[in-house]
Amino acid sequence: MNIFKYLLFSSVLFFQTSLCFAKDSINFSVAPDPITYCHQYRVDVSITKNSTLGVMPTFNCTDRPSRPTNGSMVINSQVTNTFNRIIIPWRYSPHGAFIDGFIVEAIVGLEKSEFKSASGSSANVSFIDTGVWLGYQWFWRNGFNFSAVIGWAHLTRINLDKSISPAESSNVSDYLDEQTSTNTHQTGGVFFGWDF
């Protein structure tokens, strides 16, 4: 958890330089998650005329059923997941940071999932997140904005602590193996925001 605090603290310090500059330099947004209700909040700050740097934290989000780590919508109702993540997105828009147009995003971050099954099995896994998103953003004069992105994420496992109960079913054991493996998957979402 210390690395999460370090990344968050470093991001805040990095943002301080750009807060003194352009008008409309901060954007708050949310990507609603209607399946797991672990909504993704984010803050972006303009660092150049055409780019922003942000932070997207999620802490202690408990999912029933568990949130998949590999992008799959295949879930297992016998498994719960407590999920933590912090992502640093860099967004580039050729028309301007807070102007309608196409966007490219690069993301890097860390995530940790703690899976528990009804039979007593557990798996604690940590990943380094990297990825690329492509999309489009729309901004209105009143500050409201909307972005839609799609892309790929790569999760590299850096730590795993797994304990499988002798009474565990094979489908739950296979599910935990799949959810704790290094993987590349398609991802995407929509963000509703307000810029200042």
C-alpha positions in Angstrom: 0.0 0.0 0.0 3.0 2.3 0.5 3.6 2.5 -3.3 0.0 3.7 -3.8 0.5 6.5 -1.3 3.9 7.4 -2.9 2.3 7.6 -6.4 -0.6 9.7 -5.2 1.7 12.1 -3.3 4.1 12.4 -6.3 1.2 13.1 -8.6 -0.1 15.9 -6.4 3.4 17.5 -6.3 3.8 17.2 -10.1 0.4 18.9 -10.6 1.3 21.9 -8.6 3.3 23.6 -11.4 0.4 23.5 -13.9 -2.2 24.8 -11.4 -0.8 28.3 -11.7 -1.2 28.5 -15.5 -4.1 28.3 -17.9 -7.7 28.9 -17.2 -9.8 25.7 -17.4 -6.7 23.7 -16.2 -8.5 21.1 -14.0 -11.0 18.5 -15.0 -12.9 16.2 -12.5 -14.6 13.2 -14.0 -16.1 9.8 -13.3 -16.5 6.6 -15.3 -19.6 4.8 -13.9 -19.4 1.0 -13.6 -23.0 -0.4 -13.7 -21.8 -4.0 -13.2 -19.6 -3.8 -10.1 -20.5 -0.3 -8.9 -16.7 0.5 -8.5 -17.0 3.8 -10.2 -13.6 5.2 -11.4 -13.0 8.8 -10.4 -10.2 10.9 -11.9 -8.6 14.4 -11.8 -6.7 15.7 -14.8 -4.6 18.8 -15.0 -3.4 20.5 -18.2 0.4 20.3 -18.4 0.7 21.7 -22.0 -1.7 23.3 -24.5 -2.4 19.8 -25.9 -2.0 17.4 -23.0 -3.1 16.6 -19.5 -1.8 14.4 -16.7 -4.2 12.8 -14.2 -4.7 10.5 -11.3 -7.4 7.7 -11.0 -7.5 6.2 -7.6 -9.8 3.4 -6.4 -9.4 2.2 -2.8 -11.1 -0.7 -1.0 -13.8 -1.4 -3.5 -15.4 -4.6 -2.5 -17.2 -6.5 -5.4 -19.9 -9.1 -5.2 -19.5 -10.8 -7.6 -15.8 -10.2 -8.0 -14.3 -7.8 -10.5 -12.3 -9.6 -13.1 -8.6 -8.5 -13.5 -8.3 -9.7 -17.1 -11.0 -7.6 -18.7 -13.3 -10.7 -19.1 -17.0 -10.3 -18.0 -16.9 -14.0 -16.9 -17.5 -13.8 -13.2 -17.7 -16.3 -10.4 -20.5 -15.7 -7.8 -18.6 -17.8 -5.2 -15.6 -15.3 -5.2 -15.4 -11.8 -3.8 -12.7 -9.2 -4.6 -11.4 -6.2 -2.6 -9.8 -4.0 -5.3 -7.3 -1.2 -5.0 -5.8 0.7 -7.9 -4.1 3.9 -8.8 -3.5 4.9 -12.4 -1.6 7.9 -13.9 -3.1 8.7 -17.3 -1.4 11.1 -19.8 -3.8 12.4 -22.4 -2.9 14.0 -25.7 -5.4 15.9 -27.9 -4.0 17.5 -31.1 -6.8 20.2 -31.0 -6.2 21.2 -27.4 -6.4 19.7 -23.9 -9.9 20.9 -23.2 -11.3 21.1 -26.7 -13.5 18.7 -28.8 -11.4 16.2 -30.7 -9.6 12.9 -30.9 -7.5 11.8 -27.9 -4.7 9.3 -27.2 -4.0 8.2 -23.7 -1.1 6.3 -22.1 -1.6 4.9 -18.7 0.7 3.4 -16.0 -0.2 2.4 -12.5 -0.5 -0.3 -9.8 -3.4 -2.5 -8.7 -4.0 -5.0 -6.1 -6.9 -7.5 -5.8 -7.7 -9.7 -2.8 -9.9 -12.6 -3.8 -11.8 -14.8 -1.3 -14.0 -17.8 -2.0 -16.9 -19.2 -0.1 -14.8 -22.4 0.6 -12.0 -20.5 2.2 -9.5 -20.1 -0.7 -7.7 -16.8 -1.1 -5.5 -15.0 -3.6 -3.8 -11.7 -3.1 -2.2 -10.4 -6.4 -0.5 -7.2 -7.4 0.0 -5.9 -10.9 1.8 -3.1 -12.8 -0.7 -1.6 -15.2 0.3 -0.2 -18.6 -2.0 0.6 -21.5 -3.0 2.7 -24.5 -6.5 4.2 -25.0 -7.9 6.0 -28.1 -11.0 8.0 -28.1 -12.9 11.3 -28.5 -13.7 14.1 -26.1 -16.5 16.6 -26.1 -16.5 19.9 -24.1 -19.3 22.4 -23.5 -19.0 26.0 -22.5 -20.5 25.4 -19.1 -17.6 23.0 -18.2 -19.5 19.8 -18.7 -17.5 17.2 -20.8 -17.7 13.7 -22.0 -15.0 11.3 -23.2 -15.2 7.8 -24.7 -12.1 5.6 -24.9 -11.2 2.1 -26.0 -7.9 0.4 -26.0 -5.7 -2.2 -24.4 -4.2 -2.8 -21.0 -1.4 -5.0 -20.0 -1.2 -6.3 -16.4 2.2 -7.6 -15.3 2.0 -9.6 -12.1 4.6 -8.5 -9.5 3.3 -10.4 -6.4 1.1 -13.3 -5.6 0.1 -15.0 -2.4 -2.4 -17.8 -3.1 -4.0 -20.4 -0.8 -6.4 -23.0 -2.3 -8.7 -24.8 0.2 -8.7 -28.7 -0.2 -12.5 -28.4 -0.5 -12.3 -25.9 -3.3 -14.2 -26.6 -6.6 -12.1 -26.9 -9.8 -14.0 -24.0 -11.5 -13.1 -21.6 -8.6 -9.5 -22.8 -8.6 -9.3 -22.2 -12.3 -10.9 -18.8 -12.0 -8.4 -17.7 -9.3 -5.5 -19.0 -11.6 -6.9 -16.9 -14.5 -7.5 -13.8 -12.4 -3.9 -13.8 -10.9 -2.0 -14.2 -14.2 -0.2 -11.7 -16.3 -2.5 -10.7 -19.1 -3.3 -8.3 -21.9 -7.0 -7.4 -22.5 -9.2 -4.9 -24.2 -10.6 -2.1 -22.1 -12.6 1.0 -22.5 -15.1 3.3 -20.8 -16.9 6.7 -20.8 -16.0 9.6 -18.5 -18.5 12.3 -17.5 -16.6 15.4 -16.3 -16.5 19.1 -15.3 -13.6 21.4 -16.0 -12.5 24.5 -14.1 
